[in-house]
Amino acid sequence: MAGKEWFGVERSTFSWGPIIDEEKCTQCGLCLLSCGAGVFGYSGSKKTFRVINFGSCTMGCTTCGKVCPESAISFPDSSRTFMHSAVVKGKIFPKVKEALALRLEKFPDHVQHLKSEEK
């Protein structure tokens, strides 16, 4: 069975996801509440929040790290450096352009026309 893909590249080839510093973490739960990708879980027996789906983290996303009041969440690299490398390594631009065209077709409200274009 094929794994999850990111613009035609196997997602597992990229090591992107949050790392929790257990020394700093106060178990506030903002990581779990702010993540829309299901990366975090809660261990009822240990009463701790954990990364349970590292590979499900949206490529380049750092929202959980930004909302963490204790700066207890970090990532393997800066998102800018990582994403630049991933884009180049994965040669994803043809798939990105394809996905963008489909999105703009499906959601025409995303297309904005500037007054200077209307002349």
C-alpha positions as CSV (number, residue, x, y, z in Angstrom):
1,M,0.0,0.0,0.0
2,A,1.4,3.4,-1.0
3,G,1.9,6.0,1.7
4,K,0.8,9.6,1.9
5,E,2.1,11.8,-0.8
6,W,3.0,15.5,-1.0
7,F,2.7,16.8,-4.5
8,G,3.8,13.5,-6.0
9,V,6.6,12.7,-3.5
10,E,6.3,10.1,-0.8
11,R,5.7,12.1,2.4
12,S,7.9,9.7,4.4
13,T,11.0,10.9,2.5
14,F,10.7,14.1,4.4
15,S,11.5,14.4,8.1
16,W,9.2,17.2,9.2
17,G,7.2,17.4,12.4
18,P,7.2,18.8,15.9
19,I,9.5,17.8,18.8
20,I,8.3,18.4,22.3
21,D,10.9,19.3,25.0
22,E,9.4,17.5,27.9
23,E,11.4,19.6,30.3
24,K,9.7,22.8,29.2
25,C,6.2,21.4,28.4
26,T,3.5,22.4,31.0
27,Q,0.8,20.2,29.5
28,C,-1.4,23.1,28.6
29,G,-2.8,21.3,25.5
30,L,-2.6,24.1,23.0
31,C,-0.5,21.9,20.7
32,L,-3.3,19.4,20.4
33,L,-6.0,22.1,20.1
34,S,-4.2,24.1,17.4
35,C,-3.2,21.2,15.2
36,G,-5.6,20.4,12.4
37,A,-3.5,17.4,11.2
38,G,-3.9,15.1,14.1
39,V,-0.2,15.1,15.0
40,F,-0.7,15.2,18.8
41,G,-2.4,12.9,21.2
42,Y,-2.9,12.7,25.0
43,S,-1.7,9.9,27.2
44,G,-4.3,9.5,29.9
45,S,-2.1,7.2,31.9
46,K,0.9,9.5,31.8
47,K,-1.1,12.8,31.7
48,T,1.1,14.1,28.9
49,F,0.6,15.4,25.4
50,R,2.7,13.6,22.8
51,V,3.5,13.6,19.1
52,I,1.7,10.5,17.8
53,N,1.6,11.1,14.1
54,F,4.9,12.9,13.2
55,G,4.5,12.2,9.5
56,S,1.0,13.7,9.4
57,C,2.4,17.2,10.2
58,T,1.7,19.6,7.3
59,M,4.9,20.3,5.5
60,G,6.3,23.6,6.7
61,C,3.6,24.2,9.4
62,T,4.9,25.5,12.8
63,T,1.6,26.6,14.3
64,C,1.9,24.5,17.4
65,G,5.4,25.8,18.1
66,K,4.1,29.4,17.7
67,V,1.2,29.0,20.1
68,C,3.2,27.1,22.7
69,P,3.5,29.5,25.7
70,E,6.7,27.8,26.9
71,S,8.5,27.4,23.6
72,A,8.5,23.7,24.2
73,I,8.0,22.7,20.6
74,S,10.7,22.8,18.0
75,F,11.2,21.4,14.5
76,P,14.1,19.7,12.8
77,D,15.0,22.8,10.8
78,S,13.7,26.3,10.1
79,S,10.6,26.0,8.0
80,R,12.0,28.3,5.3
81,T,15.2,26.3,4.9
82,F,13.4,23.0,5.1
83,M,10.7,23.9,2.6
84,H,13.2,25.3,0.1
85,S,15.2,22.1,0.3
86,A,12.0,19.9,0.0
87,V,10.7,21.8,-3.0
88,V,14.1,21.5,-4.8
89,K,14.7,17.9,-3.8
90,G,11.1,16.8,-4.6
91,K,10.9,18.7,-7.9
92,I,7.3,19.5,-7.0
93,F,6.5,22.6,-9.1
94,P,4.7,20.8,-11.9
95,K,2.4,19.1,-9.3
96,V,1.9,22.4,-7.4
97,K,0.9,24.2,-10.6
98,E,-1.6,21.4,-11.4
99,A,-3.1,21.5,-7.9
100,L,-3.3,25.3,-8.0
101,A,-5.2,25.2,-11.3
102,L,-7.6,22.7,-9.9
103,R,-8.1,24.8,-6.8
104,L,-8.8,28.0,-8.7
105,E,-11.2,26.2,-11.0
106,K,-13.1,24.7,-8.0
107,F,-13.0,27.9,-6.0
108,P,-13.3,30.8,-8.4
109,D,-13.7,33.3,-5.5
110,H,-10.0,32.8,-4.9
111,V,-9.3,34.5,-8.2
112,Q,-9.0,38.3,-7.6
113,H,-8.9,40.8,-10.5
114,L,-7.0,44.0,-9.8
115,K,-8.3,47.2,-11.3
116,S,-5.2,47.6,-13.3
117,E,-5.9,44.2,-15.0
118,E,-9.4,45.3,-16.0
119,K,-8.2,47.9,-18.6
